[in-house]
Amino acid sequence: MLIKGYDYGPLVAGERLLERAGFWSNHLLAMCRFTSGETRPEPEWFGDDGADTDALSEVLLDDQAWPAFRIPFEGGHSAVVVYRNLIGDYGTDYLLTQAEWPRTGNLSSYDGDWYGPGLSWRDLVHIAETPDLTAPGVHDTAARLLLLLPLLADDELPPEAQARVNAALTAIGAPETSAQDTADHLLRNRRPAARRRGGANSPLSGGSHQHNEPDSDESAVLWALNISRSQNDALADALGSRPLPAPAS
């Protein structure tokens, strides 16, 4: 399995692992930070048990086969979650790809600490709900939302956010009796919104681009992903955002 510009290790398609017991607790427990006085997070929150979680952890962290989960959306774009099983440098990389881009964009990485801007709630939901059914990868909306949920970096959430995560959790087998509390816990432990370079918004923040200079590429996405103006506009279209304004003549 090849991801352009990402050649750090032996990638394998991981989508089949979504059906395995123990996957969701492995993927989401890291987002459930334990706070003194609260119930300690456990695999049962996601319908798993400790034995299944431990067994699947060995698969997810195999240094000879790095699972990658593709989340294709409009315009040939894909978000990709990669379990980076480099010995001595284990972590999870959240990538953004498109066949015509010069390299893969890194949305965030986690190796005990977070690096990278993440996604706003708006963009996370938009990607989850607009699968490209012609491309290989994960097409189920609930699974797409939960795969991307660790990326959430937003200061304010809409009132329906908890209900949406609750529904996704029950869809993947989390107990209905505790899914609401689990959803609340996950959302309360999200990261704050990224502070973007030059104060600019990008298509990944759901806004238009503002530049300090007419033909400047100060937007976060152009800077971080090194994509052309037309490629940026295509990404904005795929995310339902406004495209980059044309430079002043």
C-alpha positions as CSV (number, residue, x, y, z in Angstrom):
1,M,0.0,0.0,0.0
2,L,1.5,3.3,-1.1
3,I,0.8,6.8,0.1
4,K,2.7,9.4,-1.9
5,G,5.4,11.0,0.1
6,Y,5.0,8.7,3.1
7,D,7.6,6.0,2.9
8,Y,8.6,5.5,6.5
9,G,7.4,1.9,6.8
10,P,5.4,-1.1,5.5
11,L,1.9,0.2,5.2
12,V,-1.1,-2.2,4.9
13,A,-4.7,-1.5,4.4
14,G,-6.3,-1.6,7.9
15,E,-10.0,-1.2,7.2
16,R,-10.7,-4.9,7.9
17,L,-9.6,-4.3,11.5
18,L,-12.6,-2.0,12.2
19,E,-14.7,-5.1,12.7
20,R,-12.4,-6.7,15.2
21,A,-13.2,-6.6,18.9
22,G,-10.9,-4.2,20.7
23,F,-10.3,-1.8,17.8
24,W,-12.3,1.2,19.1
25,S,-10.9,1.1,22.6
26,N,-7.4,1.0,21.2
27,H,-8.2,4.0,18.9
28,L,-10.1,6.2,21.3
29,L,-9.0,5.5,24.9
30,A,-6.0,7.8,24.4
31,M,-8.5,10.6,24.0
32,C,-10.1,9.7,27.3
33,R,-7.8,11.4,29.8
34,F,-8.3,10.3,33.3
35,T,-9.3,13.0,35.8
36,S,-9.1,12.4,39.5
37,G,-12.6,11.9,40.9
38,E,-14.0,10.6,37.7
39,T,-14.5,7.0,36.5
40,R,-11.3,5.6,34.9
41,P,-11.7,5.1,31.2
42,E,-11.9,1.4,30.2
43,P,-12.4,-0.7,27.1
44,E,-16.0,-1.5,28.1
45,W,-17.0,2.0,27.2
46,F,-16.6,1.0,23.6
47,G,-18.2,-2.5,23.9
48,D,-14.8,-4.2,24.2
49,D,-13.0,-6.1,27.0
50,G,-9.4,-5.9,28.2
51,A,-8.4,-9.2,26.6
52,D,-9.7,-8.2,23.1
53,T,-8.1,-4.8,23.4
54,D,-4.7,-6.2,24.3
55,A,-4.9,-8.8,21.5
56,L,-5.7,-6.2,18.9
57,S,-3.1,-3.9,20.2
58,E,-0.5,-6.4,19.1
59,V,-1.9,-6.2,15.5
60,L,-2.1,-2.4,15.4
61,L,1.4,-2.0,16.7
62,D,3.1,-4.6,14.4
63,D,6.3,-3.0,13.2
64,Q,6.2,-5.3,10.1
65,A,2.7,-4.1,9.0
66,W,1.6,-0.6,9.7
67,P,-2.2,-0.4,9.5
68,A,-3.5,2.6,7.4
69,F,-7.2,3.6,7.4
70,R,-8.3,5.5,4.3
71,I,-11.2,8.0,4.5
72,P,-11.8,9.1,1.0
73,F,-14.0,12.2,0.3
74,E,-14.8,14.5,-2.6
75,G,-12.4,15.5,-5.3
76,G,-10.0,12.6,-4.9
77,H,-9.0,13.7,-1.4
78,S,-8.4,11.3,1.5
79,A,-7.8,11.6,5.2
80,V,-5.6,8.7,6.2
81,V,-4.9,7.4,9.8
82,V,-1.6,5.6,10.0
83,Y,-0.3,3.6,12.9
84,R,3.3,4.5,12.7
85,N,5.0,1.5,14.2
86,L,8.6,2.6,13.9
87,I,10.6,1.0,16.7
88,G,11.5,3.7,19.2
89,D,9.1,6.1,17.6
90,Y,5.6,4.7,17.8
91,G,2.7,7.0,17.1
92,T,-0.3,7.8,15.0
93,D,-0.2,10.0,11.9
94,Y,-3.2,11.7,10.5
95,L,-2.6,12.6,6.9
96,L,-4.4,14.4,4.1
97,T,-3.7,13.2,0.5
98,Q,-4.6,13.9,-3.1
99,A,-3.1,12.3,-6.1
100,E,-2.0,15.6,-7.7
101,W,-0.4,17.1,-4.6
102,P,3.4,17.2,-4.5
103,R,3.5,15.5,-1.0
104,T,1.2,14.2,1.7
105,G,-0.1,16.8,4.2
106,N,0.2,16.1,7.9
107,L,-2.9,17.1,9.8
108,S,-1.6,15.9,13.2
109,S,0.6,13.3,14.8
110,Y,0.2,11.7,18.3
111,D,3.0,9.9,20.2
112,G,1.9,10.8,23.7
113,D,1.7,14.4,22.8
114,W,-0.1,16.1,19.9
115,Y,1.6,17.9,17.0
116,G,-0.3,19.7,14.2
117,P,-3.4,21.7,13.8
118,G,-6.1,19.0,13.8
119,L,-9.6,19.6,12.4
120,S,-12.5,21.8,13.3
121,W,-15.8,20.1,14.1
122,R,-17.3,21.5,10.9
123,D,-14.6,20.0,8.7
124,L,-14.4,16.7,10.6
125,V,-18.2,16.2,10.2
126,H,-18.1,17.3,6.5
127,I,-15.4,14.7,5.7
128,A,-17.2,12.0,7.6
129,E,-20.4,12.6,5.8
130,T,-19.1,12.9,2.2
131,P,-17.5,9.5,1.4
132,D,-16.2,8.9,-2.1
133,L,-17.8,5.5,-2.7
134,T,-15.7,4.9,-5.8
135,A,-12.4,5.0,-3.8
136,P,-11.1,2.3,-1.5
137,G,-11.3,2.9,2.2
138,V,-13.9,3.4,5.0
139,H,-17.3,4.5,3.8
140,D,-19.4,4.1,6.9
141,T,-20.2,7.5,8.3
142,A,-20.1,6.5,12.0
143,A,-16.7,4.8,11.6
144,R,-15.3,7.7,9.6
145,L,-16.4,10.2,12.3
146,L,-14.8,8.1,15.1
147,L,-11.6,7.5,13.2
148,L,-11.2,11.3,12.8
149,L,-12.5,12.3,16.3
150,P,-9.0,12.4,17.9
151,L,-8.2,15.2,15.4
152,L,-10.9,17.4,16.9
153,A,-9.4,20.8,17.8
154,D,-12.2,23.3,18.3
155,D,-13.0,25.8,21.0
156,E,-16.8,25.7,20.6
157,L,-19.1,22.9,19.5
158,P,-22.6,23.0,18.2
159,P,-25.4,21.7,20.5
160,E,-25.8,18.6,18.4
161,A,-22.2,17.4,18.6
162,Q,-22.7,15.1,21.6
163,A,-25.8,13.5,20.1
164,R,-23.9,12.9,16.9
165,V,-20.9,11.2,18.7
166,N,-23.4,9.3,20.8
167,A,-25.1,7.9,17.7
168,A,-21.7,7.0,16.2
169,L,-20.6,5.1,19.3
170,T,-23.8,3.0,19.5
171,A,-23.5,2.3,15.8
172,I,-20.1,0.7,16.3
173,G,-21.3,-1.4,19.3
174,A,-20.7,0.8,22.4
175,P,-23.3,0.2,25.1
176,E,-26.4,2.4,24.7
177,T,-26.6,2.8,28.5
178,S,-23.2,4.6,28.7
179,A,-22.6,6.0,25.1
180,Q,-23.9,9.4,26.1
181,D,-21.4,9.7,29.0
182,T,-18.6,8.4,26.7
183,A,-19.4,10.9,24.1
184,D,-19.4,13.7,26.6
185,H,-16.1,12.5,28.0
186,L,-14.5,12.4,24.5
187,L,-15.7,15.8,23.5
188,R,-14.6,17.4,26.8
189,N,-11.1,16.1,26.3
190,R,-10.7,17.6,22.8
191,R,-7.9,20.0,22.0
192,P,-8.3,23.8,21.6
193,A,-8.6,25.2,18.2
194,A,-5.3,25.7,16.3
195,R,-3.9,29.2,16.1
196,R,-3.2,29.5,12.4
197,R,-0.2,31.3,10.9
198,G,-0.8,35.0,10.3
199,G,-4.3,34.7,11.7
200,A,-5.5,33.2,8.5
201,N,-8.2,30.6,8.1
202,S,-7.9,27.7,5.7
203,P,-10.3,25.5,4.0
204,L,-9.7,23.1,6.9
205,S,-11.2,25.7,9.3
206,G,-14.3,26.1,7.1
207,G,-13.5,29.7,6.2
208,S,-12.2,31.9,3.4
209,H,-8.6,32.9,3.2
210,Q,-7.3,36.3,4.1
211,H,-3.8,37.4,3.2
212,N,-1.6,40.1,4.6
213,E,-0.4,40.8,1.0
214,P,-2.5,40.4,-2.2
215,D,-0.5,37.5,-3.6
216,S,0.7,36.0,-0.3
217,D,0.3,32.4,0.5
218,E,-0.1,32.9,4.2
219,S,-3.1,30.6,4.6
220,A,-2.3,27.7,6.9
221,V,-3.2,25.1,4.3
222,L,-1.1,26.5,1.5
223,W,1.8,26.8,3.9
224,A,1.5,23.4,5.6
225,L,0.5,21.3,2.5
226,N,2.5,23.1,-0.2
227,I,-0.3,23.0,-2.7
228,S,-1.1,25.3,-5.6
229,R,-3.9,27.8,-5.6
230,S,-6.0,25.7,-7.8
231,Q,-5.4,22.6,-5.6
232,N,-6.3,24.7,-2.6
233,D,-9.6,25.8,-4.2
234,A,-10.4,22.1,-5.0
235,L,-9.8,21.3,-1.4
236,A,-12.1,24.2,-0.3
237,D,-14.8,22.9,-2.7
238,A,-14.4,19.3,-1.3
239,L,-14.9,20.7,2.2
240,G,-17.8,23.0,1.3
241,S,-15.8,26.1,2.0
242,R,-15.2,29.2,0.0
243,P,-12.2,29.0,-2.3
244,L,-9.1,31.2,-2.0
245,P,-9.7,34.7,-3.2
246,A,-7.9,35.6,-6.4
247,P,-4.8,37.8,-5.9
248,A,-5.3,41.5,-6.7
249,S,-4.1,42.5,-10.1
